[in-house]
Amino acid sequence: MIRVCIICEGPTEVEFVNRCLEPYLRVCGVSVYGTLLSARSGRHRGGRVTVDRLATKISLHYSEADRVSTLVDFYG
């Protein structure tokens, strides 16, 4: 089973990963889970995605998962 961590911008994206993608991909031998990108304070700060925050979050999950991906939008 391949483990994939998807770093999400907000709680809606996490719910999408956990409720929609996970059951679909599990059949293919892929275990996927979403995790929320939060600020240094630990609180959620949606809409303020920076490369530094993404890099920090990726480094935290890099050893737990076989693959790490993101689900963020840069609209506006």
TORTI-964505 format. One record per residue: residue number from 1; residue in one letter; z, x, y of N, C-alpha, C in turn. Coordinates in Angstrom, 2 decimals. Layout:
BEGIN
SEGU     n   res        nz        nx        ny       caz       cax       cay        cz        cx        cy
SEGU   NUM     a         Z         X         Y         Z         X         Y         Z         X         Y
...
END
This chain:
BEGIN
SEGU     n   res        nz        nx        ny       caz       cax       cay        cz        cx        cy
SEGU     1     m      0.00      0.85     -1.18      0.00      0.00      0.00      0.00      0.89      1.24
SEGU     2     i     -0.95      0.66      2.12     -1.04      1.40      3.38     -0.19      0.67      4.42
SEGU     3     r      0.68      1.42      5.10      1.53      0.84      6.15      0.91      1.12      7.52
SEGU     4     v      0.75      0.05      8.30      0.14      0.17      9.63      1.10     -0.43     10.66
SEGU     5     c      1.43      0.36     11.66      2.25     -0.11     12.78      1.31     -0.41     13.94
SEGU     6     i      1.43     -1.60     14.51      0.62     -1.96     15.67      1.57     -2.15     16.86
SEGU     7     i      1.42     -1.29     17.84      2.25     -1.34     19.04      1.64     -2.37     19.98
SEGU     8     c      2.44     -3.38     20.33      1.95     -4.53     21.09      2.51     -4.55     22.50
SEGU     9     e      1.72     -5.09     23.40      2.11     -5.19     24.80      3.20     -6.23     25.03
SEGU    10     g      3.15     -7.33     24.31      4.11     -8.40     24.53      4.48     -9.12     23.26
SEGU    11     p      5.43    -10.05     23.36      5.90    -10.77     22.18      4.83    -11.67     21.55
SEGU    12     t      3.88    -12.15     22.34      2.81    -12.97     21.78      1.94    -12.15     20.83
SEGU    13     e      1.65    -10.92     21.22      0.84    -10.04     20.38      1.59     -9.66     19.10
SEGU    14     v      2.90     -9.43     19.21      3.71     -9.12     18.03      3.67    -10.30     17.06
SEGU    15     e      3.82    -11.49     17.57      3.78    -12.69     16.73      2.41    -12.84     16.07
SEGU    16     f      1.34    -12.56     16.80      0.00    -12.62     16.24     -0.16    -11.64     15.07
SEGU    17     v      0.32    -10.42     15.26      0.22     -9.41     14.20      1.03     -9.85     12.99
SEGU    18     n      2.26    -10.29     13.21      3.15    -10.61     12.09      2.77    -11.91     11.37
SEGU    19     r      2.25    -12.89     12.10      1.94    -14.18     11.48      0.49    -14.31     11.01
SEGU    20     c     -0.43    -13.66     11.71     -1.86    -13.83     11.37     -2.44    -12.64     10.63
SEGU    21     l     -2.27    -11.46     11.20     -2.88    -10.28     10.59     -2.18     -9.86      9.30
SEGU    22     e     -0.86     -9.90      9.28     -0.11     -9.39      8.13     -0.47    -10.12      6.84
SEGU    23     p     -0.43    -11.45      6.79     -0.79    -12.13      5.54     -2.24    -11.87      5.12
SEGU    24     y     -3.14    -11.79      6.07     -4.54    -11.57      5.78     -4.77    -10.16      5.19
SEGU    25     l     -4.13     -9.16      5.80     -4.36     -7.79      5.37     -3.56     -7.42      4.11
SEGU    26     r     -2.45     -8.11      3.87     -1.63     -7.82      2.69     -2.46     -7.98      1.41
SEGU    27     v     -3.34     -8.96      1.39     -4.22     -9.19      0.23     -5.11     -7.97     -0.03
SEGU    28     c     -5.44     -7.24      1.03     -6.29     -6.05      0.93     -5.49     -4.78      0.68
SEGU    29     g     -4.19     -4.90      0.48     -3.36     -3.72      0.22     -2.88     -3.01      1.47
SEGU    30     v     -2.83     -3.74      2.58     -2.40     -3.16      3.85     -1.18     -3.93      4.35
SEGU    31     s     -0.09     -3.21      4.56      1.12     -3.81      5.13      1.14     -3.48      6.62
SEGU    32     v      1.07     -4.50      7.44      0.99     -4.30      8.89      2.19     -4.96      9.56
SEGU    33     y      2.72     -4.31     10.59      3.81     -4.91     11.36      3.63     -4.58     12.83
SEGU    34     g      4.03     -5.50     13.66      3.93     -5.32     15.11      5.27     -4.90     15.68
SEGU    35     t      5.21     -4.09     16.70      6.41     -3.67     17.42      6.13     -3.75     18.91
SEGU    36     l      7.14     -4.09     19.66      7.02     -4.34     21.09      7.13     -3.05     21.90
SEGU    37     l      6.22     -2.86     22.82      6.27     -1.73     23.75      7.25     -2.09     24.86
SEGU    38     s      8.30     -1.33     24.98      9.32     -1.64     25.99      9.47     -0.47     26.95
SEGU    39     a     10.16     -0.72     28.05     10.38      0.29     29.06     11.48      1.24     28.61
SEGU    40     r     11.69      2.31     29.36     12.75      3.27     29.02     14.12      2.62     28.97
SEGU    41     s     14.30      1.57     29.75     15.59      0.88     29.77     15.82      0.08     28.50
SEGU    42     g     14.75     -0.08     27.68     14.86     -0.85     26.46     14.43     -2.30     26.62
SEGU    43     r     14.22     -2.71     27.87     13.77     -4.07     28.13     12.26     -4.15     28.05
SEGU    44     h     11.77     -5.34     27.79     10.32     -5.56     27.75      9.78     -5.63     29.17
SEGU    45     r      8.72     -4.88     29.41      8.08     -4.88     30.73      6.59     -5.07     30.54
SEGU    46     g      6.18     -6.26     30.17      4.78     -6.55     29.90      3.90     -6.31     31.10
SEGU    47     g      2.68     -5.86     30.83      1.72     -5.66     31.89      1.78     -4.30     32.55
SEGU    48     r      2.73     -3.46     32.18      2.85     -2.14     32.78      2.69     -1.07     31.70
SEGU    49     v      1.52     -1.05     31.08      1.26     -0.12     29.99      0.77      1.21     30.57
SEGU    50     t      1.42      2.28     30.19      1.00      3.61     30.60      0.79      4.46     29.34
SEGU    51     v      0.01      5.50     29.50     -0.24      6.40     28.38      1.06      7.06     27.93
SEGU    52     d      1.93      7.39     28.86      3.21      8.02     28.51      4.07      7.10     27.64
SEGU    53     r      4.15      5.83     28.03      4.93      4.87     27.24      4.32      4.69     25.86
SEGU    54     l      2.99      4.60     25.78      2.33      4.47     24.49      2.57      5.70     23.62
SEGU    55     a      2.44      6.89     24.20      2.63      8.12     23.43      4.06      8.22     22.89
SEGU    56     t      5.03      7.84     23.69      6.42      7.86     23.24      6.64      6.90     22.09
SEGU    57     k      6.12      5.70     22.20      6.28      4.69     21.15      5.55      5.10     19.88
SEGU    58     i      4.36      5.66     20.03      3.60      6.13     18.86      4.38      7.22     18.13
SEGU    59     s      4.97      8.14     18.88      5.72      9.22     18.24      6.93      8.71     17.47
SEGU    60     l      7.50      7.59     17.90      8.64      7.02     17.18      8.24      6.41     15.84
SEGU    61     h      7.04      5.89     15.75      6.59      5.21     14.53      5.66      6.05     13.68
SEGU    62     y      5.33      7.23     14.16      4.36      8.07     13.46      4.81      8.45     12.05
SEGU    63     s      6.10      8.70     11.86      6.59      9.10     10.54      6.86      7.91      9.62
SEGU    64     e      7.00      6.72     10.18      7.30      5.52      9.38      6.05      4.90      8.77
SEGU    65     a      4.92      5.03      9.45      3.70      4.33      9.03      2.61      5.34      8.66
SEGU    66     d      1.68      4.87      7.84      0.54      5.70      7.50     -0.48      5.74      8.63
SEGU    67     r     -0.56      4.65      9.39     -1.46      4.55     10.53     -0.71      3.88     11.68
SEGU    68     v     -1.08      4.21     12.91     -0.52      3.58     14.10     -1.68      3.15     14.98
SEGU    69     s     -1.61      1.90     15.48     -2.64      1.38     16.36     -1.97      0.66     17.53
SEGU    70     t     -2.78      0.16     18.45     -2.24     -0.56     19.61     -2.96     -1.88     19.78
SEGU    71     l     -2.27     -2.81     20.41     -2.85     -4.10     20.77     -2.39     -4.40     22.20
SEGU    72     v     -3.13     -3.85     23.16     -2.82     -4.04     24.57     -4.11     -4.38     25.29
SEGU    73     d     -3.99     -5.04     26.43     -5.17     -5.27     27.25     -4.94     -4.63     28.61
SEGU    74     f     -6.00     -4.23     29.22     -5.91     -3.58     30.52     -6.61     -4.43     31.57
SEGU    75     y     -6.49     -5.75     31.43     -7.10     -6.67     32.37     -6.46     -6.52     33.74
SEGU    76     g     -7.25     -6.54     34.77     -6.75     -6.49     36.14     -6.32     -5.12     36.51
END
